Amino acid sequence: MTLPAWLSALAFVSLALPALASEDQEAMEVVDSEYVCMVNDAVYEKKQVHVQVEGKDYYGCCEMCKERLAKDAALRVAIDPVSGKEVDKATAVIGADSYKRVFYFENQENFETFKEAAKKK
């Protein structure tokens, strides 16, 4: 893939992200981190397994996820879909769509921007 084609594809994906967040945009809501598996990036109805790393609270759906969060720093961060910046999952604002997928944001303002952009699609 040539550089211009790659850049075009990247631009398309970044513009499409809010639309992909949820077909039922009204269902996009902030969720409590205790209900999120931060390995699978999904929200669940029950509280998840807690793991503390360097004084921060992370959650996984099982003991295997707990172990992975403790050992793999890459699993403890995500990219804010609005700003493109890396965010720590322990301190992020977490939004979930109607498919139980979660997105991590630097702040509430970025979450609202993402939610509003999805509504316009």
N, C-alpha and C positions, 0 to 999 in steps of 0.2 A: 504494500500500500504506500503510495507516495505521500509526502508530507502534506500537500494541500488536501488530498483526499482524507487523510487522517484527521487533520484539523476540522474539516467539514463534518466528519462523523462525530468528533468530540463535541462540536458546537450543537449538533442535532441532539445528542444524548443529553447535554446539559439543559437544553430547552425543553426536552421531553420529560425530565425527571419529575417536575411537579405533576404532570399528567399521569405518570406512572405511579405516583404515590397512592392513588386510590381512584377507582371509578366512582365510588360513593364518597365524594369529597367531604360531605357533611360529617362523615364518620371519623375524619382525622382529628385526633385529640391527644392532649398531653397525658402521659401515663406515668405512674410511680415506678421508679427503677426496681423496686423489690419484686415486681411482677414481670420483669424482662430477663430473658436468657440473653446475656451479652455475647455469647458465642454464636448462637443461631440467629440473633437479632430478631427475636419474635417476642410478643407479649402473650402472657398466659393468665388464666383466671385465678391461679393460686400463687402464693409467694414462692419465690425461687430460692435455691441454695445460696447462702451468703458466703462470700470469701472476701477477706480484708487483705489488701496488698498496699504496703507503704502507707498505712493509715487511711486508705480510701476503700469505699464499699462497692463491690461488684457482685453480680448475681449470675448464676448458671442454672440450667434446668436439671442437672444431675451431678453426681460426683465427678464424672469425667470432665464436664464443662468447668466445674470448680477447679479441678487440677490444671486444666489448660489455661484458665484465666490467671492462676497463680504463677505459671511458668512462662507464658507467652505475652510479652508486653504489647505486641501488635494487636492482640485481641481486645485490649483495654482502651483502644482509641478508634475513632471513626472520623469520617470527613463530613463536615457540615455541608449539606447539599445547596445551601444558599451562598455561604461565604467561600466555600472550598477549603476552609481551614481545618486542620486536625483538631479534634476535641476529645477530651478524656471522657469516656462513657460514665465514669463515676460522678462527674459534675455537670454533664450535659442536660439540656432540656430534651426529653425523649417524647417523640410523637409517634403514634401508631395509627395505621390505616385500618380499613374494614377487613383486610386480609390478615391482620395481626402482625404485619411487618412493622418494624420500628425504624425511625430515622433519628439521628442525633444532631442537636443544634447547640451552637455556642450560647444562645440566649433566647428568651421568649419572643423577641422581635423577629428573629430569623425564622422561628417556627411559624409565626403569624404570616410572614411574607410567603413562606412555602405553602401554607394552607390556602391563602388567598389566590396565589398563582394557580393552584390546582383547581379551584372553583371556576376560574375563567376558562379552563380547557373544555 
